[in-house]
Structures are given as structure tokens and as C-alpha cells.
Amino acid sequence: MNKEWVKVFIAAFFEVFWVIGLKHANDFWTWSGTALAIFVSFYLMIMAGKKLPVGTVYAIFVGLGTAGTVFSEILFFGETVEAQKIILILVLLAGVIGLKLVTPDKVQKGDAS
């Protein structure tokens, strides 16, 4: 896996923080952390999208962020665990993994515009 894909995975990791922050932030510091997570997340996704297929980058970013947010809500915030919710998240992750597997790792030269 090349460094561009690592950027996508790190961006998705930060996405989980800002999505949770949008729900739970309640003071200057938590809103500042949420804003920082948004910046880092989108910056890394945009940089990876310059060299990788942007549709696949976005799908993986959103899929991993969604799964991470759901699991974080269950683990840390007492969200109910439902079998159908877990099954659907696993289907989503299977699709994300499938997209990654069928997308070539060859980095494309980005457009200078």
C-alpha cells in the first residue's frame, strides 16, 4: 500500500473524531478540536484524491468514517447494538475493501491546476 492510501485511512480516522465532535462538542476546546479534525481529514483526503481515483478515495473515506463512527458510538457513548446494524456495517466495510482491492495502487500524476 502506498502513502496516498495511508492518507485516506488517516483521513477517515480523523473523520470519526469530527463527526462525533459535531454531536458532542460543547465548549471552545471541543469545538476547536472538531475544527482541527475537519481540516486534517479533508486536507488528507484532497491530497490523496489528487493522485488516486477520487471516486474510490471518497467512497473509502466515507465508508470507513461511517463504520468508525458507528462503532465509536457503540463503544464510548452507549449506542444500542443491533444485529442488523452490525451486519450492514460489515457489508459496507466489505464494499470498501472490495473497492480498495480492485483499484490499482499506481499513483497518477496530479493535475497542476
Summary of the structure (lengths in Angstrom):
residues: 113
radius of gyration: 15.3
end to end distance: 26.6
largest distance: 47.0
contacts: 310
relative contact order: 0.16
helix: 78%
strand: 0%
